[in-house]
Amino acid sequence: MITIKEYFDAHQGNMIYKWAHYFDIYERHFKRFANLDRQVVVVEIGVLNGGSLQLWKKYFGSKVLIYGIDIHADCLKYQEDQINIKIGSSADANFLKQLKEEIPKIDILIDDGSHRMNHQIKAFVNLWDHVNENGCYLVEDTHTSYWNDFGGGKGRSGTFINFSKNLVDSIHAWYSEQAYFINDKYTKTLSSIHYYDSIVVFEKCPLKSKPVTLKSGIDTTTNNRIIRHHNIRKSLVYRFTYQALRLFNKLLQFLKIRGVILNG
């Protein structure tokens, strides 16, 4: 199978402008969608010269349907067979709502638009629900989360990187012991987040329920140390101490102070 980089190297169409280290990331996350025996829908925010749209057309094959999103009306000239252009801003909620009404569910979404914080976040919040289960949402050039002119800066609130870090918490909300930290739509639909130099990839999954544990094999944990530990746990003093520490931890969590580690 021809790789994305090989298609890029042989490209004779409109100009493509990419960081060299992006191609391995594309390949890792996009390969499973190439040349499927069904329609694959790819959306790219940011058209520029239209070259990357042509690249995706070659790589994904004859059944791919591609939508390029841009604010510049002259990008309409890059429409061709299998490639459609929609004019609008990724920061405009009304445009994004209309877009979802006009296009099929998305398999791959690539945000290579303005790279501004509010644009990246608004696009993600508004379009995540329109990504197919088992789909992929890739945000490029996330180094702008560290550039002041784009609304970024290390430790600055409202950056896309900080937004994505909150989604790491959402994945783990199943295990929360804090009343204000509960499951949300990302807990149930976000399978994984992959961080690379200047790219963040979000993998979607079918609607999931609370994780469960499984057991297999013979339980051999019957040695004396385990039995003694079990007996201690059952003692009244242990139970009282354990519950007291749990309450103390809840207070520390409320005050946003590191908690006490409980053994067992």
C-alpha positions in Angstrom: 0.0 0.0 0.0 1.3 3.5 -0.9 1.8 5.7 2.1 0.7 9.3 2.5 4.3 10.5 2.4 4.8 8.6 -0.9 1.7 10.3 -2.4 3.0 13.6 -1.1 6.4 13.1 -2.7 4.9 12.2 -6.1 2.3 15.0 -5.9 2.0 17.3 -9.0 -1.2 19.2 -8.1 -1.9 22.2 -6.0 0.7 23.1 -3.3 0.7 21.1 0.0 2.4 22.6 3.0 3.1 20.2 5.9 5.6 19.7 8.7 7.8 16.7 7.8 7.1 14.8 11.1 3.3 14.9 10.5 3.2 12.1 7.9 4.0 9.2 10.3 1.2 10.5 12.6 -1.3 10.6 9.7 -0.3 7.1 8.6 -0.8 5.7 12.1 -4.3 7.1 12.5 -5.6 7.2 9.0 -4.4 3.9 7.5 -7.5 2.0 8.7 -9.7 4.2 6.6 -7.8 3.9 3.3 -9.6 2.1 0.4 -12.5 0.8 2.4 -15.4 -0.8 0.7 -17.7 2.0 1.9 -17.9 5.7 1.7 -15.4 7.5 4.0 -16.1 11.2 4.8 -13.1 13.4 5.5 -13.4 17.1 6.6 -10.5 19.4 6.6 -10.8 22.9 8.2 -8.4 25.2 6.3 -8.1 24.8 2.5 -5.2 27.2 1.7 -4.1 26.0 -1.8 -6.3 22.9 -1.9 -3.4 20.6 -2.2 -4.0 18.5 0.9 -7.5 17.8 -0.2 -6.1 16.3 -3.4 -3.7 14.3 -1.3 -6.5 12.8 0.8 -8.4 12.0 -2.4 -5.5 10.0 -3.7 -4.8 8.2 -0.4 -8.3 7.3 0.7 -9.5 6.1 -2.8 -12.5 6.3 -5.0 -15.1 6.1 -2.3 -13.9 9.1 -0.2 -16.0 12.2 0.1 -14.0 15.3 1.1 -15.2 18.6 2.5 -12.8 21.5 2.8 -13.8 24.4 5.1 -12.5 27.9 4.7 -13.5 31.5 5.2 -12.2 32.6 1.8 -14.8 32.3 -1.0 -12.1 32.0 -3.7 -11.3 28.5 -2.3 -14.4 27.4 -4.2 -12.2 27.1 -7.2 -10.6 24.0 -5.6 -13.8 21.9 -5.9 -13.5 18.9 -8.1 -14.9 15.3 -8.2 -15.1 14.0 -4.6 -14.0 17.4 -3.2 -16.5 19.9 -1.9 -15.8 23.3 -0.4 -17.9 25.0 2.3 -17.4 28.7 3.0 -17.6 29.7 6.7 -15.8 30.1 10.0 -15.0 27.3 12.4 -15.7 29.8 15.2 -19.3 30.4 13.9 -21.7 28.0 15.8 -24.5 28.8 13.3 -22.3 27.9 10.3 -21.2 24.6 12.0 -24.8 23.7 12.8 -25.7 24.2 9.2 -22.7 22.2 8.1 -23.8 19.2 10.2 -27.2 19.4 8.5 -25.6 19.4 5.0 -22.9 16.7 5.2 -22.9 13.1 6.3 -21.3 11.9 9.6 -17.6 12.4 9.6 -14.9 9.6 9.7 -11.9 11.9 9.9 -11.8 15.5 10.8 -8.6 17.5 10.4 -8.4 21.0 11.9 -5.7 22.9 10.0 -7.5 26.2 10.1 -6.7 29.4 11.8 -4.9 27.7 14.7 -6.4 30.2 17.1 -7.5 28.9 20.5 -11.2 29.9 20.4 -11.6 28.6 16.8 -10.0 25.2 17.7 -12.1 24.8 20.8 -15.4 25.9 19.3 -14.9 23.6 16.3 -14.2 20.6 18.5 -17.2 21.3 20.9 -19.6 21.7 18.0 -18.4 19.0 15.6 -17.4 16.1 18.0 -21.0 14.8 18.0 -21.0 14.7 14.2 -17.9 12.4 14.1 -18.8 8.7 13.5 -18.2 6.2 16.3 -14.7 4.8 15.7 -13.9 8.1 13.9 -10.8 10.3 14.3 -10.5 14.0 15.1 -7.0 15.5 14.5 -5.9 19.0 15.4 -2.8 20.3 13.8 -0.2 22.9 14.7 -1.1 22.9 18.4 2.2 24.6 19.1 0.1 27.8 18.7 -1.2 27.0 22.2 2.2 28.4 23.3 2.2 31.5 21.0 0.8 34.7 22.5 -0.4 36.1 19.2 -2.8 33.1 18.8 -4.1 33.3 22.3 -1.7 30.8 23.7 1.1 30.7 26.3 2.2 28.1 28.8 -0.1 28.1 31.8 -2.5 30.5 30.1 -6.2 29.6 30.5 -8.3 29.0 27.4 -5.6 27.3 25.2 -6.5 24.3 23.2 -3.9 22.2 24.9 -5.4 23.0 28.3 -8.8 22.2 26.9 -7.6 18.8 25.8 -6.0 18.1 29.2 -9.5 18.5 30.7 -10.7 15.8 28.4 -8.1 13.5 29.9 -10.0 14.0 33.1 -13.3 13.3 31.3 -12.1 9.9 30.2 -11.5 9.0 33.9 -14.7 10.5 35.3 -16.1 7.0 35.9 -13.8 6.7 38.9 -14.5 10.1 40.5 -15.3 10.4 44.2 -16.0 14.1 43.9 -19.6 15.2 43.5 -18.8 18.0 41.0 -16.7 15.7 38.7 -19.2 13.5 36.8 -19.5 11.7 33.5 -20.1 13.8 30.4 -20.4 13.0 26.7 -16.7 12.7 26.3 -16.5 10.1 29.1 -18.8 7.9 27.1 -17.5 8.6 23.6 -13.8 9.4 23.8 -11.7 6.3 23.6 -8.2 7.9 23.6 -6.1 11.0 23.2 -2.7 10.9 21.5 -0.3 13.8 22.0 2.5 14.4 19.5 4.7 17.4 18.7 2.2 19.9 17.4 -0.7 17.4 16.9 -3.4 16.1 19.2 -5.5 13.1 18.0 -8.8 12.1 19.5 -10.1 8.6 18.8 -13.9 8.2 19.2 -15.6 5.0 20.2 -19.1 3.5 20.4 -21.2 4.7 23.3 -19.6 3.0 26.3 -20.8 2.2 29.8 -18.9 2.1 33.1 -15.8 -0.1 32.8 -15.9 -3.5 34.5 -13.1 -5.8 35.7 -12.7 -9.4 34.5 -11.0 -12.4 36.2 -9.4 -15.4 34.6 -7.3 -18.3 36.1 -6.9 -19.7 39.6 -6.7 -17.4 42.6 -3.5 -18.3 44.5 -3.4 -15.4 46.9 -3.9 -17.5 50.0 -0.6 -17.1 51.7 -0.4 -16.0 55.4 0.5 -12.4 54.6 -2.6 -11.9 52.5 -4.8 -13.6 55.2 -3.4 -11.4 57.9 -3.9 -8.3 55.8 -7.5 -9.3 55.2 -8.1 -9.8 58.9 -6.7 -6.4 59.7 -8.9 -4.8 57.2 -11.9 -6.4 58.8 -11.1 -5.0 62.3 -13.2 -2.3 63.8 -10.2 0.0 64.3 -9.1 -0.3 60.7 -12.6 0.4 59.4 -13.0 3.5 61.6 -9.5 4.8 60.6 -10.1 4.1 56.9 -13.5 6.0 56.9 -12.0 8.9 58.8 -9.2 9.2 56.3 -11.7 9.0 53.4 -13.6 12.0 54.9 -10.3 13.8 55.4 -9.4 13.2 51.8 -12.7 14.7 50.6 -12.0 17.8 52.6 -8.5 18.1 51.1 -9.9 17.6 47.6 -12.4 20.3 48.2 -9.5 22.6 49.2 -7.6 21.4 46.2 -4.8 20.0 48.4 -3.0 16.7 47.8 -4.8 13.9 49.6 -3.6 11.1 51.9 -2.8 7.8 50.2 -4.9 5.0 51.5 -3.4 1.5 51.4 -6.2 -0.9 50.5 
